[in-house]
Structures are given as C-alpha cells and as structure tokens.
Amino acid sequence: MITGKLLRDAFVSSAYVIAEKKRSVDELNVYPVPDGDTGTNMSMTMGNAIAELLRMPDSCTVSEVAETTAACLLRGARGNSGVILSLLFRGFSKGFAGLEEADSSDLIRALEIGVKAAYKAVMKPTEGTILTVARLSYEAVEKSSDEPITLWNIVVSASKVALEDTPNQLDVLKRAGVVDAGGMGLVIIFEEMLRVFSGGEPRKKIEATDGWTADGDKSGNATFVGAVSVQDFSSVVGEFDEVINFTYCTEFIVRKNADCPDETRLRAFLETIGDCVVAVSDDDIIKVHVHTDHPGKAIEEGLLFGSLINLKIDNMRFQHENKAREAALVKETDFVPATPEKDFGFAVVSSGRGIEELFKNLGADTVITGGQTMNPSTDDILKAILATPAHTVFVLPNNKNIIMAAEQAGKLADREVCVIPTRFIPQGITAMMNFDPDADFETNRMNMIKALDNVRTGQVTFAARNSDIDGKEIKQGEILALDNGKMLLSDTDINKAAGKLIKHMSKKDTAFITIIYGSDIDDEKASALETYVKNRYSDADVMLVSGGQPVYYYIISVE
C-alpha cells in the first residue's frame, strides 16, 4: 500500500529533482526563440506544493496529500506544461479522495482521471508530447493486478518507451534529434516517485544555485524563487475557529397547511438532528434554521407542515476553509478582491512599461506582468481577475503559453471570466480596440475574437540556443524574424531583419503598421526603422511605440 507519508515524500522529492534537472529539460526545447521553457515551468509548478507538503505530519493520509498537492499545483501552474502537470496530479486528488492508503487499483484510477482531464483541457491535443507519455503510461497498467511498487515500475518503463518514441510522432523533434521536453519532465517526476516508493531516501534539499532559497529538511519552509508562496493558514485560522459540529446550514420557510401542526413539533425534531435550531412562526409561515449533517431530513420533516419556499443550504466547513484561506491571502499580501462595480473589465498579461501603459490607456483594469520567458502562474492571473472591479472579466493572455493557465484561473474566480485567446501583444491591443462598452457580452466576445484574424504579428528577437529549423542551421545569438510566431528568416542586423519582416507581412491594402520597440533598442535606432518604413510604405499609417519589452527587439503589427 502507498501511505500518506510515502506519497508526501515521493511528491516532495520529485519536486526537488525536477527543479535540479530543469535546465536539461529546457535544453530540449526545439525552437531557438527565448520562451517560458518547459523545465522551468514544470519545476516552478511542482515547487509551489513544497512548503505545504513539508508541513504535513507523518500521519497524513494519501487523500490529504493528494488534495493538498493538486490545489497547490493548480494555483502555481505556469505555462502549458505546468497546467497539464497540475491536471495529471489532480487525478491523484480525485482518485485518492477519502482514502487513508492507496492500492494498485487506486493508482490506476488516479492515472486515468488525470490523463482524461489533461486531454480534455487541450483543444487540439498533439501526440508526441507530455500528453502521449502520460496516456501510454496509464494504458500500460490499465488492467494490471500487480502490487503498487511493481505497477509504478511498469508506469516508469512505459513512460520511457513513450518518450523515446516522441520523435517518431513529431517531425520537429526528429529533425532536431531530441525527445519532447514536457514528456522528459514527466519521466523525471515518475522516476523519482518510483525511487521513493521503492524505499529510497527522499530528497530533502537542492542547491540554491538552481533557484531554491531554502532547504526543507531544516526549516520546513522551502520556497521557490518567482513562485507564489504557500501561506501557512494556521496563523490566521483562529479568526474562523468557531466550532462546527454539523456541516450544513439549512434554512427555509414553510407556508403552513390549513391543518398545520404546532411548530414546536418541528423544532423538537430538528433538535434531534442538529443544533442552532430556530423555528418561529406567525399565522402563515414558519421560519426554519438548523445546522445539521442531514438537510434532507429537515426538508422532509418541514414538508409535513406545509410547502417550502426560499430553500438555502450552505456547506459551513467549506465556507470556513475558504474564509481562512482568504484571510491568509489578505494577511500575506494585503490583497483584497475588488467589489464588482461595472459590467465588464479587462485583465491583461503584458511586459514592458510602454506596453502596459498602452493597455491601461485602452481600458485595462489590471495588468499582469509576464509574457515570454516569464509565464505568470494560475494564481497570478486569478489575483488580477479578482482585482478587476467587474462582474465579467475578459482576460487577454497575449501569449500562447499562458492561455491554458488563464483558463484554469477563470474556473477559480468568483465572477464570470472570458479568456480571449490572444497569442501576441498586437492581438490583445486589437481585441481591446474592438470592445464596445454598450454591447452585450456575447457580441463583444465574438467581435474581439473575430478581430484577431485581422492583425498579423511580427517579432524580431535572438536565438537562445543553437538549432536547426527546416534544414537551416541557427546559431545562438543570431537575429531572428518571426511571422505570427513562425520563423521567417535570420540576419546579423536587427533593423535589416525588421525591414525584411515588414516587407514580407505587408500587402497592397496594408493600412496600419505599428512598430513597438523593446528595452534593448534605443530611440535613434527605432526612429531610423520608422523613417525607412514610412518612406517605403507611404500609403500606410505608421506608428512607433516605445514598449520597453524584454526579449523582443521589435513587435510589429500589420493590418
């Protein structure tokens, strides 16, 4: 059997190991463009659970460990790989729910739930990725009757075979001569879990040089640089420590029957199934309130006295937990969710002071600092949503690797959330420009999504690593020009690369060209490019913006 302590140690140890090996996973990324690399995102996602797990006693159950891990990973998930990883671990939470220990059938069920959730979350699943590695690992043990350690050994072996086969499923991997980075990260995690399951001493620390700032075996309070810290709720839970003897707060009003018995009989019955009983009446109604574990019994008894209206049942333990967590969040960060004051609002992901100001001028309520190479977590996006004073919040991720995290954040919010799948900054700008405050939600959603097809995005950046793209050898540091995220050309001169890119993107009917220059481009160099473009495309309206963004020398939109 897998005990709670064993599962806790396996999860913690695997989090340390993926953090230690994140750079080797990052190096498997085929595309040379600087991005939110897979190993970094997976390690930061796993790292978000460390502190909370280290606080758990050896007497913990597998249900408690899995639930804690899933909650922390979901809120700390970064990038697509981090979100998928969090969904796989949510399978453990659901598969182990209510269990003290887990056997082989529980492990199989956990894997099945996690794999199905991960596939469901991806609109167009691509085989040859972490999804494939996870699915084939589950299918290898789907009908197994082996004991847990043997079963997990099969999972690891199957994951390795699946990983080695990923180049045969994705040509881009085969051409680069590498396996899938997300799949590799999952194999590393599974392998370390097996080592601990098999009796190996769990890892307890990692060198600070790789991003960790504490060793959990001494302080019990490991944190991860850049990740959302995990709050110790015990320090504030006292504010909400009223004794909850029964789970459900049940309230309703009875419209009395003509031959309604005396309400004291109803009160007497309610006293036998709960506490905090109130049953008061006038000529027409009985107002009922009771805390009970059996709200159905209270309702059935109430029906003997008349018909019911204004029925309300609340889970007080759930409310208690949420209040404690909310208080902890406020105590730690002084963060207080904004009260909705308007119909619509915007939470936007952006980097660079100039771009942030541009979005604010267009009406963005909150700006999440992040983007390429620094994907914000689910929790970062959630806080921005909650800080937006609107009943419905439109979220603009402005990066394809942030869309999934934004969608997960929306599911956790206390208000309506609509993620507009913007993959680039110009798409986000166009979406906001097509928003009509006088239109209804569906009209705005459709108009903004439709507008994304009208803008073409170019980017000029540098190669973060040596690579081979479609037979063309790319050297680290080389200037790259991207058209809608796909590499178009390389050059040794930034402005020449930008000029060639604009020429490729422009058509006879091009009306607008916007050039947003980054933190590594000075005003003189940017002005030189602006002059060149104005002279060459005299019929187009050319606008130059100081974006201040990192990574990209230029972000160019053509409409």
Secondary structure, 3 states (H helix, E strand, C coil): CECHHHHHHHHHHHHHHHHHCHHHHHCCCCCCCCCCCHHHHHHHHHHCCHHHHHCCCCCCCHHHHHHHHHHHHHHHCEHHHHHHHHHHHHHHHHHCCCCCCECHHHHHHHHHHHHHHHHHHCCCCCCCCHHHHHHHHHHHHCCCCCCHHHHHHHHHHHHHHHHHHHHHHCHHHHHHCCCCHHHHHHHHHHHHHHHHHCCCCCCCCCCHHHCECCCHHHHCCCCECCCCCCCCHHHCHHHHCCCCCCCEEEEEEEEECCCCCCHHHHHHHHHHHEEEEEEEECCCEEEEEEEECCHHHHHHHHHCCEEEEEEEEEEHHHHHHHHHHHHHHHHHHCCCCCCCCEEEEEEEEECCHHHHHHHHHHCCCEEEECECCECCEHHHHHHHHHCCCEEEEEEECCCCCCHHHHHHHHHHCCCEEEECCCCCHHHHHHHHHCCCCCCCHHHHHHHHHHHHHHCEEEEEEECCCCEEECCEEECCCCEEEEECCEEEEEECCHHHHHHHHHHHHCCCCCCEEEEEECCCCCHHHHHHHHHHHHHHCCCCEEEEEECCCCCCCEEEEEC
